[in-house]
C-alpha cells in the first residue's frame, strides 16, 4: 500500500483588527492590523491628519 503524504502544516492565523476612520458620517479609511495597539495609534493619527489639530 502506498504511503500517504503528510498533510501540510497549518499555522494558526493571526487575528486581524479593523479600525475605521470617519470624517463626519463617512468612512474614509479602514486600517487592518494584527496588533491592536498599533492599529489604535494609526487610527488616532489618521483622525488628527484628517480633522486637523482642533
SVG drawing of the C-alpha trace seen along z (x, -y; Angstrom):
<svg xmlns="http://www.w3.org/2000/svg" viewBox="-23 -74 28 76">
<polyline fill="none" stroke="black" stroke-width="0.4" points="0.0,0.0 1.5,-3.4 2.3,-5.8 0.1,-8.9 1.9,-12.2 1.9,-14.2 -0.8,-16.9 0.6,-20.4 1.5,-22.2 -1.2,-24.7 -0.2,-27.7 -2.8,-29.4 -4.0,-32.5 -3.4,-35.8 -6.4,-37.8 -6.8,-40.9 -8.3,-44.0 -10.1,-46.7 -10.2,-50.3 -12.5,-52.6 -11.6,-56.3 -14.7,-58.5 -14.9,-62.1 -18.3,-63.2 -20.6,-60.2 -18.5,-59.0 -15.9,-56.2 -12.7,-57.4 -10.1,-54.9 -10.1,-51.3 -6.9,-50.2 -6.3,-46.4 -3.5,-45.2 -2.7,-42.3 -1.5,-44.5 -4.5,-46.1 -2.4,-48.9 -0.6,-49.8 -4.0,-49.9 -5.4,-52.2 -2.4,-54.5 -2.6,-54.6 -6.3,-55.4 -5.8,-58.2 -3.0,-59.7 -5.2,-59.4 -8.0,-61.3 -5.7,-64.1 -4.4,-64.3 -7.9,-64.4 -9.6,-66.7 -6.7,-69.0 -5.5,-69.5 -8.6,-71.1"/>
</svg>
